[in-house]
Amino acid sequence: MTPTGDRTVATNRRARFDYHIEERLEAGIVLTGTEVKSLRQGRASLSEAFGRVQGGEVWLENMHIPPYEQGSTRQHEPRRNRKLLLHRKEIERLVGKTAERGLTLVPVRVYFKHGLAKVELGLGRGKRTHEKRQAIAEREHRREIERAMGRRR
């Protein structure tokens, strides 16, 4: 990893399975010192996290960052709501899209870019159960084809 490159801390693997991600955008996160140190150790979970636009601001809710082990007794709350940093026009566009079209803000991954913590948000439309089953069937079919091609070589 280079000092100026991206370093992924956590990914939300369920996001691609549960949602059709139509658009992605990058946002900064407002964090405390112990949260940043815990993230630098690669400790975070996005499994139940979601984004919400509220009062002209975007919030990341239910993201779990465990307490920093070497920290003092004043630690952060692991599942607190964290403010996301976006431009005003991006927030206004998100308000329109999430209200009208039934899209959801889903965090896809958390990473460091040039030393700053960022979150990649996806505007996702929820998949139905039959679409999920179809995705599983397609994935298994591709694996079988790959196995067959591997045996031929």
Chimera marker file (.cmm) of the C-alpha trace (Angstrom):
<marker_set name="trace">
<marker id="1" x="0.000" y="0.000" z="0.000" r="1" g="1" b="0" radius="0.5"/>
<marker id="2" x="1.285" y="3.429" z="-0.895" r="1" g="1" b="0" radius="0.5"/>
<marker id="3" x="0.857" y="6.362" z="1.493" r="1" g="1" b="0" radius="0.5"/>
<marker id="4" x="-1.421" y="8.146" z="-0.997" r="1" g="1" b="0" radius="0.5"/>
<marker id="5" x="-3.414" y="5.072" z="-2.107" r="1" g="1" b="0" radius="0.5"/>
<marker id="6" x="-6.733" y="3.702" z="-0.937" r="1" g="1" b="0" radius="0.5"/>
<marker id="7" x="-6.853" y="1.166" z="1.886" r="1" g="1" b="0" radius="0.5"/>
<marker id="8" x="-10.147" y="-0.613" z="2.427" r="1" g="1" b="0" radius="0.5"/>
<marker id="9" x="-11.131" y="-1.110" z="6.069" r="1" g="1" b="0" radius="0.5"/>
<marker id="10" x="-14.553" y="-2.768" z="5.734" r="1" g="1" b="0" radius="0.5"/>
<marker id="11" x="-16.909" y="-3.806" z="2.946" r="1" g="1" b="0" radius="0.5"/>
<marker id="12" x="-20.613" y="-4.530" z="2.997" r="1" g="1" b="0" radius="0.5"/>
<marker id="13" x="-20.921" y="-7.784" z="1.072" r="1" g="1" b="0" radius="0.5"/>
<marker id="14" x="-24.670" y="-7.995" z="1.738" r="1" g="1" b="0" radius="0.5"/>
<marker id="15" x="-25.230" y="-4.684" z="-0.082" r="1" g="1" b="0" radius="0.5"/>
<marker id="16" x="-24.653" y="-6.216" z="-3.529" r="1" g="1" b="0" radius="0.5"/>
<marker id="17" x="-26.816" y="-9.202" z="-2.641" r="1" g="1" b="0" radius="0.5"/>
<marker id="18" x="-29.763" y="-7.282" z="-1.147" r="1" g="1" b="0" radius="0.5"/>
<marker id="19" x="-29.768" y="-4.216" z="-3.430" r="1" g="1" b="0" radius="0.5"/>
<marker id="20" x="-29.367" y="-3.193" z="-7.056" r="1" g="1" b="0" radius="0.5"/>
<marker id="21" x="-26.715" y="-0.479" z="-6.633" r="1" g="1" b="0" radius="0.5"/>
<marker id="22" x="-27.582" y="2.154" z="-9.224" r="1" g="1" b="0" radius="0.5"/>
<marker id="23" x="-25.179" y="4.947" z="-8.290" r="1" g="1" b="0" radius="0.5"/>
<marker id="24" x="-22.148" y="5.350" z="-6.009" r="1" g="1" b="0" radius="0.5"/>
<marker id="25" x="-20.724" y="8.410" z="-4.288" r="1" g="1" b="0" radius="0.5"/>
<marker id="26" x="-17.917" y="9.159" z="-1.868" r="1" g="1" b="0" radius="0.5"/>
<marker id="27" x="-18.407" y="10.947" z="1.453" r="1" g="1" b="0" radius="0.5"/>
<marker id="28" x="-16.169" y="11.910" z="4.345" r="1" g="1" b="0" radius="0.5"/>
<marker id="29" x="-17.039" y="10.783" z="7.883" r="1" g="1" b="0" radius="0.5"/>
<marker id="30" x="-16.918" y="12.873" z="11.066" r="1" g="1" b="0" radius="0.5"/>
<marker id="31" x="-15.070" y="10.682" z="13.578" r="1" g="1" b="0" radius="0.5"/>
<marker id="32" x="-13.471" y="10.989" z="17.009" r="1" g="1" b="0" radius="0.5"/>
<marker id="33" x="-9.810" y="10.128" z="17.629" r="1" g="1" b="0" radius="0.5"/>
<marker id="34" x="-10.403" y="6.647" z="19.042" r="1" g="1" b="0" radius="0.5"/>
<marker id="35" x="-12.709" y="5.799" z="16.122" r="1" g="1" b="0" radius="0.5"/>
<marker id="36" x="-9.986" y="6.686" z="13.616" r="1" g="1" b="0" radius="0.5"/>
<marker id="37" x="-7.428" y="4.589" z="15.504" r="1" g="1" b="0" radius="0.5"/>
<marker id="38" x="-9.811" y="1.646" z="15.620" r="1" g="1" b="0" radius="0.5"/>
<marker id="39" x="-10.472" y="2.001" z="11.860" r="1" g="1" b="0" radius="0.5"/>
<marker id="40" x="-6.735" y="2.104" z="11.146" r="1" g="1" b="0" radius="0.5"/>
<marker id="41" x="-6.509" y="-1.304" z="12.852" r="1" g="1" b="0" radius="0.5"/>
<marker id="42" x="-9.057" y="-2.528" z="10.298" r="1" g="1" b="0" radius="0.5"/>
<marker id="43" x="-11.906" y="-2.950" z="12.755" r="1" g="1" b="0" radius="0.5"/>
<marker id="44" x="-15.390" y="-1.947" z="11.575" r="1" g="1" b="0" radius="0.5"/>
<marker id="45" x="-18.653" y="-3.551" z="10.504" r="1" g="1" b="0" radius="0.5"/>
<marker id="46" x="-21.133" y="-2.273" z="7.917" r="1" g="1" b="0" radius="0.5"/>
<marker id="47" x="-23.481" y="-5.272" z="8.037" r="1" g="1" b="0" radius="0.5"/>
<marker id="48" x="-26.461" y="-3.414" z="9.539" r="1" g="1" b="0" radius="0.5"/>
<marker id="49" x="-25.524" y="0.149" z="8.566" r="1" g="1" b="0" radius="0.5"/>
<marker id="50" x="-27.627" y="2.501" z="6.467" r="1" g="1" b="0" radius="0.5"/>
<marker id="51" x="-27.647" y="6.143" z="5.448" r="1" g="1" b="0" radius="0.5"/>
<marker id="52" x="-30.341" y="8.699" z="6.247" r="1" g="1" b="0" radius="0.5"/>
<marker id="53" x="-30.907" y="12.259" z="5.061" r="1" g="1" b="0" radius="0.5"/>
<marker id="54" x="-32.254" y="14.308" z="7.957" r="1" g="1" b="0" radius="0.5"/>
<marker id="55" x="-32.486" y="18.067" z="8.376" r="1" g="1" b="0" radius="0.5"/>
<marker id="56" x="-30.310" y="18.843" z="5.361" r="1" g="1" b="0" radius="0.5"/>
<marker id="57" x="-27.533" y="16.537" z="6.603" r="1" g="1" b="0" radius="0.5"/>
<marker id="58" x="-26.608" y="12.948" z="5.788" r="1" g="1" b="0" radius="0.5"/>
<marker id="59" x="-26.060" y="10.501" z="8.673" r="1" g="1" b="0" radius="0.5"/>
<marker id="60" x="-24.567" y="7.026" z="8.738" r="1" g="1" b="0" radius="0.5"/>
<marker id="61" x="-26.470" y="4.980" z="11.282" r="1" g="1" b="0" radius="0.5"/>
<marker id="62" x="-25.778" y="1.631" z="12.933" r="1" g="1" b="0" radius="0.5"/>
<marker id="63" x="-22.171" y="1.292" z="11.715" r="1" g="1" b="0" radius="0.5"/>
<marker id="64" x="-20.160" y="-0.570" z="14.349" r="1" g="1" b="0" radius="0.5"/>
<marker id="65" x="-16.644" y="0.640" z="15.198" r="1" g="1" b="0" radius="0.5"/>
<marker id="66" x="-15.367" y="-1.252" z="18.268" r="1" g="1" b="0" radius="0.5"/>
<marker id="67" x="-13.590" y="0.674" z="21.042" r="1" g="1" b="0" radius="0.5"/>
<marker id="68" x="-9.872" y="1.284" z="20.631" r="1" g="1" b="0" radius="0.5"/>
<marker id="69" x="-8.081" y="-1.152" z="22.943" r="1" g="1" b="0" radius="0.5"/>
<marker id="70" x="-5.136" y="1.074" z="23.884" r="1" g="1" b="0" radius="0.5"/>
<marker id="71" x="-7.397" y="4.080" z="24.513" r="1" g="1" b="0" radius="0.5"/>
<marker id="72" x="-8.201" y="5.671" z="27.849" r="1" g="1" b="0" radius="0.5"/>
<marker id="73" x="-11.423" y="5.241" z="29.783" r="1" g="1" b="0" radius="0.5"/>
<marker id="74" x="-13.148" y="7.881" z="27.616" r="1" g="1" b="0" radius="0.5"/>
<marker id="75" x="-14.099" y="5.779" z="24.617" r="1" g="1" b="0" radius="0.5"/>
<marker id="76" x="-16.580" y="6.372" z="21.815" r="1" g="1" b="0" radius="0.5"/>
<marker id="77" x="-19.974" y="4.684" z="21.589" r="1" g="1" b="0" radius="0.5"/>
<marker id="78" x="-19.589" y="1.810" z="19.054" r="1" g="1" b="0" radius="0.5"/>
<marker id="79" x="-22.928" y="2.261" z="17.210" r="1" g="1" b="0" radius="0.5"/>
<marker id="80" x="-23.417" y="6.030" z="17.375" r="1" g="1" b="0" radius="0.5"/>
<marker id="81" x="-24.767" y="8.008" z="14.406" r="1" g="1" b="0" radius="0.5"/>
<marker id="82" x="-21.973" y="9.555" z="12.364" r="1" g="1" b="0" radius="0.5"/>
<marker id="83" x="-22.321" y="12.627" z="10.181" r="1" g="1" b="0" radius="0.5"/>
<marker id="84" x="-21.280" y="12.302" z="6.531" r="1" g="1" b="0" radius="0.5"/>
<marker id="85" x="-19.634" y="15.171" z="4.686" r="1" g="1" b="0" radius="0.5"/>
<marker id="86" x="-21.103" y="15.920" z="1.264" r="1" g="1" b="0" radius="0.5"/>
<marker id="87" x="-21.561" y="19.029" z="-0.862" r="1" g="1" b="0" radius="0.5"/>
<marker id="88" x="-24.917" y="20.804" z="-0.557" r="1" g="1" b="0" radius="0.5"/>
<marker id="89" x="-25.907" y="19.934" z="-4.144" r="1" g="1" b="0" radius="0.5"/>
<marker id="90" x="-25.139" y="16.244" z="-3.550" r="1" g="1" b="0" radius="0.5"/>
<marker id="91" x="-27.336" y="16.259" z="-0.436" r="1" g="1" b="0" radius="0.5"/>
<marker id="92" x="-30.206" y="17.953" z="-2.287" r="1" g="1" b="0" radius="0.5"/>
<marker id="93" x="-29.948" y="15.384" z="-5.074" r="1" g="1" b="0" radius="0.5"/>
<marker id="94" x="-29.995" y="12.546" z="-2.518" r="1" g="1" b="0" radius="0.5"/>
<marker id="95" x="-33.096" y="14.000" z="-0.839" r="1" g="1" b="0" radius="0.5"/>
<marker id="96" x="-34.936" y="13.939" z="-4.161" r="1" g="1" b="0" radius="0.5"/>
<marker id="97" x="-33.840" y="10.468" z="-5.158" r="1" g="1" b="0" radius="0.5"/>
<marker id="98" x="-34.492" y="8.747" z="-1.826" r="1" g="1" b="0" radius="0.5"/>
<marker id="99" x="-37.924" y="10.393" z="-1.406" r="1" g="1" b="0" radius="0.5"/>
<marker id="100" x="-39.317" y="9.937" z="-4.923" r="1" g="1" b="0" radius="0.5"/>
<marker id="101" x="-38.009" y="6.701" z="-6.296" r="1" g="1" b="0" radius="0.5"/>
<marker id="102" x="-37.841" y="4.554" z="-3.186" r="1" g="1" b="0" radius="0.5"/>
<marker id="103" x="-34.057" y="4.306" z="-3.243" r="1" g="1" b="0" radius="0.5"/>
<marker id="104" x="-32.040" y="3.563" z="-0.098" r="1" g="1" b="0" radius="0.5"/>
<marker id="105" x="-28.624" y="4.855" z="0.958" r="1" g="1" b="0" radius="0.5"/>
<marker id="106" x="-26.428" y="1.818" z="1.563" r="1" g="1" b="0" radius="0.5"/>
<marker id="107" x="-22.799" y="2.043" z="2.722" r="1" g="1" b="0" radius="0.5"/>
<marker id="108" x="-20.742" y="-0.205" z="0.442" r="1" g="1" b="0" radius="0.5"/>
<marker id="109" x="-17.259" y="0.196" z="1.943" r="1" g="1" b="0" radius="0.5"/>
<marker id="110" x="-15.182" y="2.246" z="4.383" r="1" g="1" b="0" radius="0.5"/>
<marker id="111" x="-11.628" y="3.137" z="3.373" r="1" g="1" b="0" radius="0.5"/>
<marker id="112" x="-8.789" y="5.591" z="3.846" r="1" g="1" b="0" radius="0.5"/>
<marker id="113" x="-7.943" y="7.909" z="0.951" r="1" g="1" b="0" radius="0.5"/>
<marker id="114" x="-4.891" y="10.134" z="1.349" r="1" g="1" b="0" radius="0.5"/>
<marker id="115" x="-5.060" y="9.530" z="5.103" r="1" g="1" b="0" radius="0.5"/>
<marker id="116" x="-8.732" y="10.535" z="5.478" r="1" g="1" b="0" radius="0.5"/>
<marker id="117" x="-11.566" y="8.128" z="6.342" r="1" g="1" b="0" radius="0.5"/>
<marker id="118" x="-14.168" y="7.907" z="3.583" r="1" g="1" b="0" radius="0.5"/>
<marker id="119" x="-17.330" y="5.890" z="3.035" r="1" g="1" b="0" radius="0.5"/>
<marker id="120" x="-18.619" y="4.796" z="-0.364" r="1" g="1" b="0" radius="0.5"/>
<marker id="121" x="-22.404" y="5.119" z="-0.447" r="1" g="1" b="0" radius="0.5"/>
<marker id="122" x="-24.591" y="3.364" z="-2.950" r="1" g="1" b="0" radius="0.5"/>
<marker id="123" x="-28.080" y="4.379" z="-3.999" r="1" g="1" b="0" radius="0.5"/>
<marker id="124" x="-29.744" y="0.997" z="-3.995" r="1" g="1" b="0" radius="0.5"/>
<marker id="125" x="-33.133" y="-0.399" z="-4.880" r="1" g="1" b="0" radius="0.5"/>
<marker id="126" x="-34.068" y="-3.449" z="-2.824" r="1" g="1" b="0" radius="0.5"/>
<marker id="127" x="-34.095" y="-6.819" z="-4.569" r="1" g="1" b="0" radius="0.5"/>
<marker id="128" x="-37.056" y="-9.134" z="-4.264" r="1" g="1" b="0" radius="0.5"/>
<marker id="129" x="-36.675" y="-12.717" z="-3.051" r="1" g="1" b="0" radius="0.5"/>
<marker id="130" x="-36.944" y="-14.253" z="-6.537" r="1" g="1" b="0" radius="0.5"/>
<marker id="131" x="-34.226" y="-11.890" z="-7.813" r="1" g="1" b="0" radius="0.5"/>
<marker id="132" x="-31.916" y="-13.039" z="-5.018" r="1" g="1" b="0" radius="0.5"/>
<marker id="133" x="-32.570" y="-16.693" z="-5.886" r="1" g="1" b="0" radius="0.5"/>
<marker id="134" x="-31.866" y="-15.932" z="-9.538" r="1" g="1" b="0" radius="0.5"/>
<marker id="135" x="-28.547" y="-14.256" z="-8.617" r="1" g="1" b="0" radius="0.5"/>
<marker id="136" x="-27.522" y="-17.324" z="-6.571" r="1" g="1" b="0" radius="0.5"/>
<marker id="137" x="-28.422" y="-19.654" z="-9.465" r="1" g="1" b="0" radius="0.5"/>
<marker id="138" x="-26.407" y="-17.562" z="-11.945" r="1" g="1" b="0" radius="0.5"/>
<marker id="139" x="-23.391" y="-17.533" z="-9.616" r="1" g="1" b="0" radius="0.5"/>
<marker id="140" x="-23.505" y="-21.326" z="-9.173" r="1" g="1" b="0" radius="0.5"/>
<marker id="141" x="-23.887" y="-21.799" z="-12.925" r="1" g="1" b="0" radius="0.5"/>
<marker id="142" x="-20.781" y="-19.657" z="-13.561" r="1" g="1" b="0" radius="0.5"/>
<marker id="143" x="-18.816" y="-21.695" z="-10.998" r="1" g="1" b="0" radius="0.5"/>
<marker id="144" x="-19.799" y="-24.951" z="-12.713" r="1" g="1" b="0" radius="0.5"/>
<marker id="145" x="-18.656" y="-23.589" z="-16.071" r="1" g="1" b="0" radius="0.5"/>
<marker id="146" x="-15.328" y="-22.491" z="-14.557" r="1" g="1" b="0" radius="0.5"/>
<marker id="147" x="-14.814" y="-25.954" z="-13.022" r="1" g="1" b="0" radius="0.5"/>
<marker id="148" x="-15.566" y="-27.647" z="-16.344" r="1" g="1" b="0" radius="0.5"/>
<marker id="149" x="-13.154" y="-25.340" z="-18.171" r="1" g="1" b="0" radius="0.5"/>
<marker id="150" x="-10.493" y="-26.031" z="-15.535" r="1" g="1" b="0" radius="0.5"/>
<marker id="151" x="-10.813" y="-29.811" z="-16.032" r="1" g="1" b="0" radius="0.5"/>
<marker id="152" x="-10.433" y="-29.464" z="-19.799" r="1" g="1" b="0" radius="0.5"/>
<marker id="153" x="-7.079" y="-27.736" z="-19.549" r="1" g="1" b="0" radius="0.5"/>
<link id1="1" id2="2" r="1" g="1" b="0" radius="0.2"/>
<link id1="2" id2="3" r="1" g="1" b="0" radius="0.2"/>
<link id1="3" id2="4" r="1" g="1" b="0" radius="0.2"/>
<link id1="4" id2="5" r="1" g="1" b="0" radius="0.2"/>
<link id1="5" id2="6" r="1" g="1" b="0" radius="0.2"/>
<link id1="6" id2="7" r="1" g="1" b="0" radius="0.2"/>
<link id1="7" id2="8" r="1" g="1" b="0" radius="0.2"/>
<link id1="8" id2="9" r="1" g="1" b="0" radius="0.2"/>
<link id1="9" id2="10" r="1" g="1" b="0" radius="0.2"/>
<link id1="10" id2="11" r="1" g="1" b="0" radius="0.2"/>
<link id1="11" id2="12" r="1" g="1" b="0" radius="0.2"/>
<link id1="12" id2="13" r="1" g="1" b="0" radius="0.2"/>
<link id1="13" id2="14" r="1" g="1" b="0" radius="0.2"/>
<link id1="14" id2="15" r="1" g="1" b="0" radius="0.2"/>
<link id1="15" id2="16" r="1" g="1" b="0" radius="0.2"/>
<link id1="16" id2="17" r="1" g="1" b="0" radius="0.2"/>
<link id1="17" id2="18" r="1" g="1" b="0" radius="0.2"/>
<link id1="18" id2="19" r="1" g="1" b="0" radius="0.2"/>
<link id1="19" id2="20" r="1" g="1" b="0" radius="0.2"/>
<link id1="20" id2="21" r="1" g="1" b="0" radius="0.2"/>
<link id1="21" id2="22" r="1" g="1" b="0" radius="0.2"/>
<link id1="22" id2="23" r="1" g="1" b="0" radius="0.2"/>
<link id1="23" id2="24" r="1" g="1" b="0" radius="0.2"/>
<link id1="24" id2="25" r="1" g="1" b="0" radius="0.2"/>
<link id1="25" id2="26" r="1" g="1" b="0" radius="0.2"/>
<link id1="26" id2="27" r="1" g="1" b="0" radius="0.2"/>
<link id1="27" id2="28" r="1" g="1" b="0" radius="0.2"/>
<link id1="28" id2="29" r="1" g="1" b="0" radius="0.2"/>
<link id1="29" id2="30" r="1" g="1" b="0" radius="0.2"/>
<link id1="30" id2="31" r="1" g="1" b="0" radius="0.2"/>
<link id1="31" id2="32" r="1" g="1" b="0" radius="0.2"/>
<link id1="32" id2="33" r="1" g="1" b="0" radius="0.2"/>
<link id1="33" id2="34" r="1" g="1" b="0" radius="0.2"/>
<link id1="34" id2="35" r="1" g="1" b="0" radius="0.2"/>
<link id1="35" id2="36" r="1" g="1" b="0" radius="0.2"/>
<link id1="36" id2="37" r="1" g="1" b="0" radius="0.2"/>
<link id1="37" id2="38" r="1" g="1" b="0" radius="0.2"/>
<link id1="38" id2="39" r="1" g="1" b="0" radius="0.2"/>
<link id1="39" id2="40" r="1" g="1" b="0" radius="0.2"/>
<link id1="40" id2="41" r="1" g="1" b="0" radius="0.2"/>
<link id1="41" id2="42" r="1" g="1" b="0" radius="0.2"/>
<link id1="42" id2="43" r="1" g="1" b="0" radius="0.2"/>
<link id1="43" id2="44" r="1" g="1" b="0" radius="0.2"/>
<link id1="44" id2="45" r="1" g="1" b="0" radius="0.2"/>
<link id1="45" id2="46" r="1" g="1" b="0" radius="0.2"/>
<link id1="46" id2="47" r="1" g="1" b="0" radius="0.2"/>
<link id1="47" id2="48" r="1" g="1" b="0" radius="0.2"/>
<link id1="48" id2="49" r="1" g="1" b="0" radius="0.2"/>
<link id1="49" id2="50" r="1" g="1" b="0" radius="0.2"/>
<link id1="50" id2="51" r="1" g="1" b="0" radius="0.2"/>
<link id1="51" id2="52" r="1" g="1" b="0" radius="0.2"/>
<link id1="52" id2="53" r="1" g="1" b="0" radius="0.2"/>
<link id1="53" id2="54" r="1" g="1" b="0" radius="0.2"/>
<link id1="54" id2="55" r="1" g="1" b="0" radius="0.2"/>
<link id1="55" id2="56" r="1" g="1" b="0" radius="0.2"/>
<link id1="56" id2="57" r="1" g="1" b="0" radius="0.2"/>
<link id1="57" id2="58" r="1" g="1" b="0" radius="0.2"/>
<link id1="58" id2="59" r="1" g="1" b="0" radius="0.2"/>
<link id1="59" id2="60" r="1" g="1" b="0" radius="0.2"/>
<link id1="60" id2="61" r="1" g="1" b="0" radius="0.2"/>
<link id1="61" id2="62" r="1" g="1" b="0" radius="0.2"/>
<link id1="62" id2="63" r="1" g="1" b="0" radius="0.2"/>
<link id1="63" id2="64" r="1" g="1" b="0" radius="0.2"/>
<link id1="64" id2="65" r="1" g="1" b="0" radius="0.2"/>
<link id1="65" id2="66" r="1" g="1" b="0" radius="0.2"/>
<link id1="66" id2="67" r="1" g="1" b="0" radius="0.2"/>
<link id1="67" id2="68" r="1" g="1" b="0" radius="0.2"/>
<link id1="68" id2="69" r="1" g="1" b="0" radius="0.2"/>
<link id1="69" id2="70" r="1" g="1" b="0" radius="0.2"/>
<link id1="70" id2="71" r="1" g="1" b="0" radius="0.2"/>
<link id1="71" id2="72" r="1" g="1" b="0" radius="0.2"/>
<link id1="72" id2="73" r="1" g="1" b="0" radius="0.2"/>
<link id1="73" id2="74" r="1" g="1" b="0" radius="0.2"/>
<link id1="74" id2="75" r="1" g="1" b="0" radius="0.2"/>
<link id1="75" id2="76" r="1" g="1" b="0" radius="0.2"/>
<link id1="76" id2="77" r="1" g="1" b="0" radius="0.2"/>
<link id1="77" id2="78" r="1" g="1" b="0" radius="0.2"/>
<link id1="78" id2="79" r="1" g="1" b="0" radius="0.2"/>
<link id1="79" id2="80" r="1" g="1" b="0" radius="0.2"/>
<link id1="80" id2="81" r="1" g="1" b="0" radius="0.2"/>
<link id1="81" id2="82" r="1" g="1" b="0" radius="0.2"/>
<link id1="82" id2="83" r="1" g="1" b="0" radius="0.2"/>
<link id1="83" id2="84" r="1" g="1" b="0" radius="0.2"/>
<link id1="84" id2="85" r="1" g="1" b="0" radius="0.2"/>
<link id1="85" id2="86" r="1" g="1" b="0" radius="0.2"/>
<link id1="86" id2="87" r="1" g="1" b="0" radius="0.2"/>
<link id1="87" id2="88" r="1" g="1" b="0" radius="0.2"/>
<link id1="88" id2="89" r="1" g="1" b="0" radius="0.2"/>
<link id1="89" id2="90" r="1" g="1" b="0" radius="0.2"/>
<link id1="90" id2="91" r="1" g="1" b="0" radius="0.2"/>
<link id1="91" id2="92" r="1" g="1" b="0" radius="0.2"/>
<link id1="92" id2="93" r="1" g="1" b="0" radius="0.2"/>
<link id1="93" id2="94" r="1" g="1" b="0" radius="0.2"/>
<link id1="94" id2="95" r="1" g="1" b="0" radius="0.2"/>
<link id1="95" id2="96" r="1" g="1" b="0" radius="0.2"/>
<link id1="96" id2="97" r="1" g="1" b="0" radius="0.2"/>
<link id1="97" id2="98" r="1" g="1" b="0" radius="0.2"/>
<link id1="98" id2="99" r="1" g="1" b="0" radius="0.2"/>
<link id1="99" id2="100" r="1" g="1" b="0" radius="0.2"/>
<link id1="100" id2="101" r="1" g="1" b="0" radius="0.2"/>
<link id1="101" id2="102" r="1" g="1" b="0" radius="0.2"/>
<link id1="102" id2="103" r="1" g="1" b="0" radius="0.2"/>
<link id1="103" id2="104" r="1" g="1" b="0" radius="0.2"/>
<link id1="104" id2="105" r="1" g="1" b="0" radius="0.2"/>
<link id1="105" id2="106" r="1" g="1" b="0" radius="0.2"/>
<link id1="106" id2="107" r="1" g="1" b="0" radius="0.2"/>
<link id1="107" id2="108" r="1" g="1" b="0" radius="0.2"/>
<link id1="108" id2="109" r="1" g="1" b="0" radius="0.2"/>
<link id1="109" id2="110" r="1" g="1" b="0" radius="0.2"/>
<link id1="110" id2="111" r="1" g="1" b="0" radius="0.2"/>
<link id1="111" id2="112" r="1" g="1" b="0" radius="0.2"/>
<link id1="112" id2="113" r="1" g="1" b="0" radius="0.2"/>
<link id1="113" id2="114" r="1" g="1" b="0" radius="0.2"/>
<link id1="114" id2="115" r="1" g="1" b="0" radius="0.2"/>
<link id1="115" id2="116" r="1" g="1" b="0" radius="0.2"/>
<link id1="116" id2="117" r="1" g="1" b="0" radius="0.2"/>
<link id1="117" id2="118" r="1" g="1" b="0" radius="0.2"/>
<link id1="118" id2="119" r="1" g="1" b="0" radius="0.2"/>
<link id1="119" id2="120" r="1" g="1" b="0" radius="0.2"/>
<link id1="120" id2="121" r="1" g="1" b="0" radius="0.2"/>
<link id1="121" id2="122" r="1" g="1" b="0" radius="0.2"/>
<link id1="122" id2="123" r="1" g="1" b="0" radius="0.2"/>
<link id1="123" id2="124" r="1" g="1" b="0" radius="0.2"/>
<link id1="124" id2="125" r="1" g="1" b="0" radius="0.2"/>
<link id1="125" id2="126" r="1" g="1" b="0" radius="0.2"/>
<link id1="126" id2="127" r="1" g="1" b="0" radius="0.2"/>
<link id1="127" id2="128" r="1" g="1" b="0" radius="0.2"/>
<link id1="128" id2="129" r="1" g="1" b="0" radius="0.2"/>
<link id1="129" id2="130" r="1" g="1" b="0" radius="0.2"/>
<link id1="130" id2="131" r="1" g="1" b="0" radius="0.2"/>
<link id1="131" id2="132" r="1" g="1" b="0" radius="0.2"/>
<link id1="132" id2="133" r="1" g="1" b="0" radius="0.2"/>
<link id1="133" id2="134" r="1" g="1" b="0" radius="0.2"/>
<link id1="134" id2="135" r="1" g="1" b="0" radius="0.2"/>
<link id1="135" id2="136" r="1" g="1" b="0" radius="0.2"/>
<link id1="136" id2="137" r="1" g="1" b="0" radius="0.2"/>
<link id1="137" id2="138" r="1" g="1" b="0" radius="0.2"/>
<link id1="138" id2="139" r="1" g="1" b="0" radius="0.2"/>
<link id1="139" id2="140" r="1" g="1" b="0" radius="0.2"/>
<link id1="140" id2="141" r="1" g="1" b="0" radius="0.2"/>
<link id1="141" id2="142" r="1" g="1" b="0" radius="0.2"/>
<link id1="142" id2="143" r="1" g="1" b="0" radius="0.2"/>
<link id1="143" id2="144" r="1" g="1" b="0" radius="0.2"/>
<link id1="144" id2="145" r="1" g="1" b="0" radius="0.2"/>
<link id1="145" id2="146" r="1" g="1" b="0" radius="0.2"/>
<link id1="146" id2="147" r="1" g="1" b="0" radius="0.2"/>
<link id1="147" id2="148" r="1" g="1" b="0" radius="0.2"/>
<link id1="148" id2="149" r="1" g="1" b="0" radius="0.2"/>
<link id1="149" id2="150" r="1" g="1" b="0" radius="0.2"/>
<link id1="150" id2="151" r="1" g="1" b="0" radius="0.2"/>
<link id1="151" id2="152" r="1" g="1" b="0" radius="0.2"/>
<link id1="152" id2="153" r="1" g="1" b="0" radius="0.2"/>
</marker_set>
